[in-house]
Amino acid sequence: MSDDDSLLEYSEIVMKMFGNEDDGFEFYNNYAYEKGFSVRKEYCKWDNGHNAKTLRKFVCSCEGFRAEKEVRREIKKRRPQNITRCGCCAQLVIAQDPNTGQWYVKDFIDEHNHPMTEPDLACFLRSHRRISDDQKAEIVQLQISGIRKHQIMDIMVRRYGVYDKVGFTSRDLYNFCHRNKAETLSGGDARTIISYMTESKRRDPDFFFQYKTDGRGHLTGLLWCDFQCQMDYRAFGDVVVFDGTYKTNRYNLALVPFVGVCNHEFCPDDGRCNKYLCRNCKNNVSPCLNPVGGIDDLLAWCCNCWSHEIRRCLNGCQDWSDEEDVSDHQVHTELDLAVT
């Protein structure tokens, strides 16, 4: 760009007026996109009553330097990011006119001490990546449909043709999904899962679930079995599996999938199924969990719920011994065992 063009561009920018602070940021961010750099909000000034902003400073993302203590720190919990701040002086300062309420350009510096990003790569700079409201709604719907995050990103790329037209990166997608999940569970994750189970039961009368709480109302056990599990129960045979995971989450709850099958074409209906499962639970799950106490009662509660549902969804009864396998079909239920 020639000197005359630069001077003309400078004159046009310093004469700009904005309705509010956000308009000023959008203008400077679009300008930065065309030039090949990223911007961020840095300094603001408030009125005497600290009720409204009267000045805002936007700077190049390379402004300033990384704190010296961060550079010299020897023990780091995370891998340090690349140093991107190099003391760039480029900035746009806007202030509010107290008479008109309009925002005007108070200072503008367009001198950078670093190379500009290539035009086809500018879309990946931080201030130019954004997930629109329509994209957010679509991502949520795809998640509800059971599509995984990396597959959602592939769908977006295919829709827009190329990565630079999507408007965000895979990391932005993962961050949005995490924030959306946190907002969904903000009212209480236990309450959320119970509401979800209740809604599933309303949509599918064959859906089964029971939960258990302690004296303080805290969720300590949850057992569920959907219609697909019941169909699988009628189809396969001859293994009993207990796969326990001990305290792998923030709640110190063990997730135990129960899978039981048998090839003898009968279903016990005299209560000994409960004893069989309890015996296997205590022999196979309890030693692995090694809880402080209270696991027997919880296992008995689980088994009562489990065997009751099995007897409900199966027809037929035939005598069997304790040494034989439980049933003719596969059962797949999942139980959260509290081991506090």
C-alpha positions as CSV (number, residue, x, y, z in Angstrom):
1,M,0.0,0.0,0.0
2,S,1.4,3.4,-1.0
3,D,1.9,6.2,1.5
4,D,-1.1,8.2,0.1
5,D,-3.4,5.1,0.4
6,S,-2.2,4.6,4.0
7,L,-2.8,8.2,4.9
8,L,-6.3,8.1,3.3
9,E,-7.1,4.9,5.2
10,Y,-5.8,6.4,8.5
11,S,-8.0,9.5,7.9
12,E,-11.1,7.4,7.3
13,I,-10.6,5.3,10.5
14,V,-10.0,8.3,12.8
15,M,-13.2,9.9,11.6
16,K,-15.3,6.8,12.4
17,M,-18.2,7.0,14.8
18,F,-19.8,4.0,16.6
19,G,-23.1,3.5,18.4
20,N,-21.6,1.4,21.2
21,E,-18.4,-0.4,22.3
22,D,-19.3,-3.6,20.5
23,D,-19.6,-1.8,17.2
24,G,-16.2,-0.5,17.6
25,F,-14.8,-3.9,18.4
26,E,-16.5,-5.5,15.3
27,F,-15.1,-2.7,13.1
28,Y,-11.5,-3.2,14.4
29,N,-11.8,-7.0,14.3
30,N,-12.9,-6.9,10.7
31,Y,-10.1,-4.5,9.9
32,A,-7.6,-6.9,11.5
33,Y,-9.0,-9.8,9.5
34,E,-8.3,-8.0,6.3
35,K,-4.8,-7.1,7.4
36,G,-3.9,-10.5,8.9
37,F,-3.7,-10.0,12.7
38,S,-5.8,-10.8,15.7
39,V,-7.1,-8.3,18.3
40,R,-8.2,-8.4,21.9
41,K,-9.9,-6.1,24.4
42,E,-7.4,-4.7,26.9
43,Y,-8.1,-1.5,28.9
44,C,-11.4,0.2,29.8
45,K,-12.2,3.3,31.8
46,W,-15.4,3.9,33.8
47,D,-17.3,7.0,34.7
48,N,-17.2,8.5,38.2
49,G,-20.1,6.3,39.5
50,H,-18.6,3.2,37.9
51,N,-21.9,2.7,36.1
52,A,-20.9,2.9,32.4
53,K,-17.7,2.6,30.4
54,T,-16.4,5.8,28.8
55,L,-13.3,4.5,27.1
56,R,-12.1,1.2,25.6
57,K,-8.7,0.2,24.2
58,F,-8.4,-2.6,21.6
59,V,-4.9,-3.9,20.9
60,C,-3.1,-6.4,18.7
61,S,-2.9,-9.8,20.2
62,C,0.9,-9.6,20.1
63,E,0.8,-6.5,22.4
64,G,2.8,-6.8,25.6
65,F,5.1,-9.6,26.8
66,R,4.6,-12.8,28.7
67,A,5.1,-12.3,32.5
68,E,8.7,-12.9,33.5
69,K,7.7,-15.3,36.3
70,E,5.9,-17.5,33.8
71,V,9.0,-17.7,31.5
72,R,11.4,-18.5,34.3
73,R,9.2,-21.0,36.2
74,E,11.0,-24.3,36.3
75,I,8.1,-26.5,37.5
76,K,5.2,-26.3,35.2
77,K,2.0,-28.4,35.5
78,R,1.2,-27.9,31.8
79,R,3.2,-27.7,28.7
80,P,3.9,-24.0,28.1
81,Q,2.3,-22.4,25.0
82,N,4.3,-20.8,22.4
83,I,5.3,-17.2,23.1
84,T,3.2,-14.9,20.8
85,R,3.4,-11.5,22.5
86,C,6.3,-9.4,21.2
87,G,5.4,-5.9,22.3
88,C,3.4,-4.8,19.3
89,C,2.1,-1.2,19.6
90,A,-0.9,-1.4,17.2
91,Q,-4.1,-0.3,18.9
92,L,-7.4,1.4,18.5
93,V,-8.8,3.5,21.4
94,I,-12.4,4.7,21.4
95,A,-14.2,7.0,23.8
96,Q,-17.8,8.0,24.4
97,D,-18.9,11.5,23.8
98,P,-20.9,12.5,27.0
99,N,-23.2,14.8,25.0
100,T,-24.2,12.6,22.2
101,G,-23.5,9.1,23.6
102,Q,-21.6,8.2,20.4
103,W,-18.2,6.6,20.5
104,Y,-15.4,8.2,18.5
105,V,-11.8,7.2,17.7
106,K,-9.5,8.8,20.3
107,D,-6.3,7.1,19.2
108,F,-5.2,4.8,16.4
109,I,-1.8,3.2,15.8
110,D,-1.3,0.8,12.9
111,E,2.4,0.0,13.3
112,H,3.2,-3.7,13.9
113,N,6.6,-5.2,14.7
114,H,5.7,-8.7,13.4
115,P,4.7,-10.2,10.1
116,M,1.1,-10.4,9.1
117,T,-0.7,-13.7,8.7
118,E,-1.5,-15.0,5.2
119,P,-5.0,-14.2,4.1
120,D,-6.1,-17.8,3.9
121,L,-4.9,-18.4,7.5
122,A,-6.3,-15.3,9.2
123,C,-9.6,-17.1,9.9
124,F,-7.7,-19.4,12.4
125,L,-6.6,-16.4,14.6
126,R,-8.3,-16.2,17.9
127,S,-10.5,-13.2,17.5
128,H,-11.7,-14.4,14.1
129,R,-13.0,-17.8,15.3
130,R,-16.6,-17.8,16.3
131,I,-19.4,-20.4,16.5
132,S,-22.7,-18.8,15.3
133,D,-26.0,-19.3,17.1
134,D,-27.2,-21.5,14.2
135,Q,-24.1,-23.6,14.4
136,K,-24.4,-24.0,18.2
137,A,-28.0,-25.2,17.8
138,E,-27.0,-27.7,15.1
139,I,-24.1,-29.0,17.2
140,V,-26.4,-29.6,20.2
141,Q,-28.9,-31.5,18.0
142,L,-26.1,-33.6,16.5
143,Q,-24.8,-34.4,20.0
144,I,-28.4,-35.5,21.1
145,S,-28.4,-37.8,18.0
146,G,-25.3,-39.6,19.4
147,I,-22.8,-38.2,16.9
148,R,-19.3,-37.7,18.4
149,K,-17.5,-34.4,18.4
150,H,-14.9,-35.2,15.8
151,Q,-17.6,-36.5,13.5
152,I,-19.6,-33.2,14.0
153,M,-16.5,-31.3,12.9
154,D,-16.2,-33.5,9.8
155,I,-19.9,-32.8,9.0
156,M,-19.3,-29.0,9.3
157,V,-16.2,-29.1,7.0
158,R,-18.2,-31.1,4.4
159,R,-21.0,-28.6,4.6
160,Y,-18.9,-25.5,4.1
161,G,-16.4,-27.1,1.8
162,V,-13.2,-26.1,3.4
163,Y,-11.9,-25.5,6.9
164,D,-11.5,-21.7,6.6
165,K,-15.2,-21.3,5.9
166,V,-16.4,-23.2,9.0
167,G,-15.5,-20.3,11.3
168,F,-14.0,-22.3,14.2
169,T,-11.6,-25.1,15.0
170,S,-12.0,-28.5,16.6
171,R,-10.7,-27.1,19.9
172,D,-13.5,-24.4,19.8
173,L,-16.0,-27.2,19.2
174,Y,-14.8,-29.2,22.2
175,N,-14.8,-26.1,24.4
176,F,-18.4,-25.2,23.4
177,C,-19.6,-28.7,24.1
178,H,-18.0,-28.6,27.6
179,R,-19.5,-25.3,28.4
180,N,-22.9,-26.4,27.2
181,K,-22.7,-29.5,29.3
182,A,-21.8,-27.4,32.3
183,E,-24.7,-25.1,31.8
184,T,-27.1,-28.1,31.4
185,L,-25.9,-29.6,34.7
186,S,-25.8,-26.2,36.5
187,G,-29.1,-27.0,38.3
188,G,-27.6,-30.2,39.8
189,D,-26.3,-33.2,37.8
190,A,-28.1,-35.8,40.0
191,R,-31.4,-33.9,39.4
192,T,-30.6,-33.7,35.7
193,I,-30.0,-37.4,35.3
194,I,-33.2,-38.3,37.2
195,S,-35.1,-35.9,35.0
196,Y,-33.6,-37.5,32.0
197,M,-34.5,-41.0,33.2
198,T,-38.1,-39.8,33.9
199,E,-38.4,-38.4,30.5
200,S,-37.1,-41.6,28.9
201,K,-39.7,-43.5,30.9
202,R,-42.4,-41.2,29.7
203,R,-41.3,-41.7,26.0
204,D,-40.8,-45.4,26.4
205,P,-43.0,-47.3,28.9
206,D,-40.7,-50.3,28.7
207,F,-37.8,-48.2,30.0
208,F,-36.9,-49.3,33.6
209,F,-34.9,-47.4,36.2
210,Q,-34.7,-47.0,40.0
211,Y,-32.5,-44.9,42.1
212,K,-31.5,-44.7,45.8
213,T,-30.6,-41.8,48.0
214,D,-29.1,-41.4,51.4
215,G,-30.5,-39.6,54.5
216,R,-29.4,-36.3,53.1
217,G,-31.1,-36.8,49.7
218,H,-27.8,-37.5,47.8
219,L,-28.0,-39.9,45.0
220,T,-26.1,-43.1,46.0
221,G,-27.3,-45.7,43.4
222,L,-28.8,-45.7,40.0
223,L,-30.0,-48.7,38.0
224,W,-31.5,-48.6,34.5
225,C,-32.3,-50.9,31.6
226,D,-33.7,-49.7,28.3
227,F,-35.8,-51.6,25.8
228,Q,-32.8,-52.5,23.7
229,C,-31.2,-54.2,26.7
230,Q,-34.3,-56.2,27.2
231,M,-34.3,-57.3,23.6
232,D,-30.7,-58.3,23.9
233,Y,-31.6,-60.3,27.0
234,R,-33.9,-62.4,24.9
235,A,-31.4,-63.0,22.2
236,F,-28.0,-64.1,23.4
237,G,-26.4,-66.5,25.9
238,D,-24.0,-67.9,28.4
239,V,-21.8,-65.5,30.3
240,V,-22.0,-63.5,33.5
241,V,-19.7,-60.5,33.5
242,F,-19.0,-57.9,36.1
243,D,-16.8,-55.1,34.9
244,G,-16.3,-52.7,37.8
245,T,-14.5,-49.3,37.6
246,Y,-13.4,-48.0,41.0
247,K,-13.6,-44.3,41.8
248,T,-12.7,-43.0,38.4
249,N,-14.9,-39.9,38.5
250,R,-15.3,-36.8,40.7
251,Y,-18.1,-38.4,42.8
252,N,-16.1,-41.5,43.8
253,L,-18.8,-43.7,42.2
254,A,-18.1,-47.1,40.6
255,L,-19.8,-47.8,37.3
256,V,-20.6,-51.5,37.0
257,P,-22.1,-52.9,33.8
258,F,-24.0,-56.3,34.5
259,V,-24.0,-58.7,31.5
260,G,-25.6,-62.1,32.2
261,V,-26.5,-64.8,29.7
262,C,-27.2,-68.6,29.7
263,N,-28.0,-71.3,27.1
264,H,-30.3,-73.5,29.3
265,E,-33.6,-71.9,28.0
266,F,-35.1,-71.2,31.4
267,C,-35.7,-68.2,33.6
268,P,-35.7,-68.6,37.4
269,D,-38.7,-67.1,39.1
270,D,-38.3,-68.3,42.6
271,G,-35.9,-65.6,44.0
272,R,-32.7,-67.6,43.6
273,C,-31.7,-65.4,40.7
274,N,-31.4,-62.7,43.2
275,K,-29.2,-64.9,45.4
276,Y,-27.1,-65.9,42.5
277,L,-26.4,-62.4,41.4
278,C,-25.8,-61.2,44.9
279,R,-23.3,-64.0,45.4
280,N,-21.5,-63.1,42.2
281,C,-21.6,-59.4,43.0
282,K,-20.0,-60.0,46.4
283,N,-17.4,-62.4,45.1
284,N,-16.4,-60.5,42.0
285,V,-17.3,-56.9,42.5
286,S,-16.8,-56.2,46.2
287,P,-13.1,-57.4,46.4
288,C,-12.3,-55.1,43.6
289,L,-14.0,-52.1,45.0
290,N,-12.8,-52.7,48.6
291,P,-15.2,-50.1,50.0
292,V,-15.3,-48.7,53.5
293,G,-18.7,-50.2,54.2
294,G,-22.3,-50.5,53.2
295,I,-21.7,-52.3,49.9
296,D,-23.8,-55.4,50.8
297,D,-27.0,-53.4,51.3
298,L,-26.5,-51.5,48.1
299,L,-25.8,-54.7,46.2
300,A,-28.9,-56.3,47.6
301,W,-30.9,-53.3,46.6
302,C,-29.4,-53.5,43.1
303,C,-30.1,-57.2,42.7
304,N,-33.7,-56.8,43.9
305,C,-34.3,-54.2,41.3
306,W,-32.4,-56.2,38.6
307,S,-34.1,-59.5,39.2
308,H,-37.5,-58.0,39.5
309,E,-37.2,-56.4,36.1
310,I,-35.8,-59.6,34.6
311,R,-38.8,-61.6,35.8
312,R,-41.1,-58.9,34.6
313,C,-39.8,-58.9,31.0
314,L,-39.4,-62.7,30.6
315,N,-41.9,-65.5,30.4
316,G,-41.3,-69.1,31.6
317,C,-39.8,-70.6,34.7
318,Q,-37.9,-73.8,35.2
319,D,-36.0,-75.2,38.1
320,W,-32.2,-74.8,38.3
321,S,-29.4,-75.3,40.7
322,D,-27.1,-72.7,42.3
323,E,-24.2,-73.9,40.2
324,E,-26.0,-73.3,36.9
325,D,-26.0,-70.0,35.0
326,V,-28.8,-67.6,35.5
327,S,-30.8,-67.4,32.3
328,D,-31.1,-67.9,28.6
329,H,-30.5,-64.4,27.6
330,Q,-28.3,-61.4,27.8
331,V,-28.9,-58.6,30.3
332,H,-27.1,-55.4,30.1
333,T,-27.8,-52.9,32.9
334,E,-25.5,-50.3,34.4
335,L,-25.3,-49.5,38.1
336,D,-23.6,-46.7,39.9
337,L,-22.4,-48.0,43.2
338,A,-21.6,-45.4,45.9
339,V,-18.5,-46.4,47.8
340,T,-18.1,-43.3,50.0
